[in-house]
Amino acid sequence: MRNLVDQLSQYADYHRDARNVATHFVGIPMIVVGVAMLLSRPMVSIDGLGGVALSPALAVIVATSFYYLALDLRFGIAMTALLGLSWWAGHWAAAQQTGLWLGWGLGLFIAGWAIQFVGHVLEGRKPAFVDDLIGLVIGPLFLVAEAAFAIGLRGEVHREIANRLDRMASPKRHAEPTPA
């Protein structure tokens, strides 16, 4: 398994344009909440679980949370909390009439992807998940990391990612012909 810096560096290489990153701060949360809503039906209640309703959304959130926690404890805790909020929104939506549940879930999902693709058009680069499907899971983590870096947290991780991005770009810069 690739480590946190490996995953975030690879994802960040596809997201160097600030406009693209900005669209991701809108689109990715919409997609995550939309997926949580859509996967919140069907629900199965088991008496011994204290009223917790089991759903495909809960299974995906638990599995994804374990992955984030394995990559990094601090970011994993933040991601688990955010995914918990998404599960709560999904659980709420699933309790509504079918039209409302489906409208919110599909609306957020489709609008979120549209915003994402606008960002990648601005960047002039395809989304990271096209080359590696794990990018679908790393995207939300990337946002949490970017937010942490913006407020001065996890500087050591930020520096290592910046160093790797610089090394990734170096061969590209050296491959360009120099003007005469």
C-alpha atoms as one frame of an Amber mdcrd trajectory, in Angstrom:
protein
   0.000   0.000   0.000   1.295   3.422  -0.920   1.727   5.779   2.016   0.033
   9.139   2.653   2.683  11.239   0.915   2.721   8.908  -2.110  -1.056   9.125
  -2.483  -1.346  12.876  -1.932   1.628  13.642  -4.188   0.206  11.636  -7.058
  -3.193  13.274  -6.649  -1.700  16.764  -6.283   0.217  16.303  -9.540  -3.164
  16.346 -11.333  -4.325  19.389  -9.368  -1.774  22.187  -9.686  -4.123  24.895
 -10.950  -5.710  26.831  -8.059  -8.982  27.151  -9.991  -9.209  23.383 -10.324
  -8.506  22.901  -6.628 -11.200  25.495  -5.826 -13.773  23.582  -7.888 -12.823
  20.450  -5.980 -13.604  22.152  -2.664 -17.171  22.521  -3.939 -17.604  19.442
  -6.135 -16.052  16.706  -4.004 -18.165  17.347  -0.882 -21.262  17.394  -3.096
 -20.283  14.035  -4.603 -19.485  12.459  -1.219 -22.776  13.564   0.315 -24.659
  12.579  -2.840 -23.163   9.075  -2.770 -23.925   8.755   0.951 -27.521   9.705
   0.230 -27.914   7.330  -2.693 -26.369   4.422  -0.784 -28.465   5.032   2.326
 -31.287   2.929   0.922 -31.971   0.117   1.604 -31.672   0.233   5.388 -31.806
  -2.742   7.691 -32.348  -2.212  11.411 -30.983  -4.845  13.757 -32.417  -4.800
  17.277 -29.113  -5.540  19.023 -27.375  -2.476  17.530 -29.276   0.153  19.489
 -31.310   1.419  16.571 -28.420   1.932  14.135 -29.632   1.308  10.608 -27.255
  -0.656   8.415 -27.001   0.416   4.794 -24.557   0.221   1.888 -23.585   3.817
   2.780 -22.511   2.796   6.266 -20.478  -0.129   4.910 -18.660   2.111   2.404
 -18.025   4.812   5.018 -16.645   2.337   7.556 -14.351   0.693   4.982 -13.151
   4.038   3.659 -12.572   5.356   7.175 -10.375   2.346   7.992  -8.350   3.058
   4.840  -7.878   6.722   5.779  -6.926   5.769   9.347  -4.365   3.280   8.008
  -2.830   6.015   5.816  -2.618   8.598   8.605  -4.212   8.731  12.042  -4.758
  12.508  12.229  -6.146  12.923   8.726  -8.039   9.655   9.176  -9.832  10.982
  12.256 -10.804  14.149  10.378 -12.028  12.125   7.402 -14.007   9.754   9.631
 -15.755  12.737  11.245 -16.582  14.243   7.842 -17.790  10.914   6.499 -19.930
  10.575   9.616 -21.603  13.879   8.734 -22.156  12.591   5.202 -23.698   9.409
   6.593 -25.983  11.504   8.797 -27.126  13.538   5.747 -27.649  10.320   3.804
 -29.607   8.770   6.644 -31.816  11.869   6.794 -32.409  11.812   3.032 -33.195
   8.095   3.020 -35.981   8.697   5.532 -37.680  11.166   3.159 -40.078  10.427
   0.334 -38.443   8.669  -2.621 -38.565  11.731  -4.879 -36.864  13.954  -2.317
 -34.228  11.320  -1.478 -33.468  10.636  -5.119 -33.570  14.317  -6.109 -31.083
  15.358  -3.451 -28.787  12.369  -3.981 -28.680  12.547  -7.779 -28.671  16.348
  -7.806 -25.629  16.594  -5.550 -23.839  13.765  -7.344 -24.378  15.106 -10.878
 -23.749  18.770 -10.001 -20.610  17.815  -8.074 -19.180  15.935 -11.060 -20.057
  18.793 -13.410 -18.132  21.215 -11.192 -15.206  18.771 -11.066 -15.021  18.520
 -14.841 -15.095  22.318 -15.220 -12.059  22.422 -12.945 -10.221  19.867 -15.043
 -11.026  21.783 -18.226  -9.483  24.864 -16.574  -6.449  22.784 -15.552  -6.173
  21.219 -19.004  -5.611  17.801 -17.472  -7.731  14.706 -17.013  -8.905  13.705
 -13.522  -6.519  11.576 -11.455  -8.973   8.664 -11.210  -8.714   8.104 -14.972
  -5.184   6.752 -14.434  -5.729   5.274 -10.959  -9.168   4.566  -9.478  -7.854
   5.144  -5.948  -8.037   8.833  -6.878 -11.774   8.597  -6.194 -10.968   7.867
  -2.547  -7.965  10.192  -2.282  -9.865  13.270  -3.542 -11.698  13.971  -0.261
  -8.499  13.331   1.715  -6.648  15.760  -0.564  -9.128  18.494   0.395  -8.684
  17.857   4.103  -4.914  17.954   3.635  -5.079  21.163   1.583  -7.252  22.798
   4.255  -4.820  21.691   6.969  -1.854  23.019   4.995  -3.632  26.351   4.440
  -3.948  26.913   8.187  -0.391  25.840   8.919  -0.963  22.259  10.057   1.067
  19.226   8.982   3.893  21.304   7.505   6.182  18.280   7.304   3.716  16.455
   5.051   3.160  19.578   2.965   6.920  20.053   2.436   7.419  16.425   1.413
   4.577  16.639  -1.097   5.984  19.907  -2.493   9.429  18.283  -2.823   7.958
  15.319  -4.683   5.939  17.558  -6.988   9.084  19.527  -7.756  10.946  16.312
  -8.579   8.028  15.164 -10.764   8.117  18.468 -12.669  11.926  18.598 -13.018
  12.239  16.017 -15.816   9.447  17.774 -17.704  11.218  21.132 -17.415  14.575
  19.690 -18.453  13.006  17.928 -21.443  11.841  21.233 -22.972  14.208  22.704
 -25.547  15.953  25.863 -24.476  15.406  28.927 -26.636  18.328  29.978 -28.830
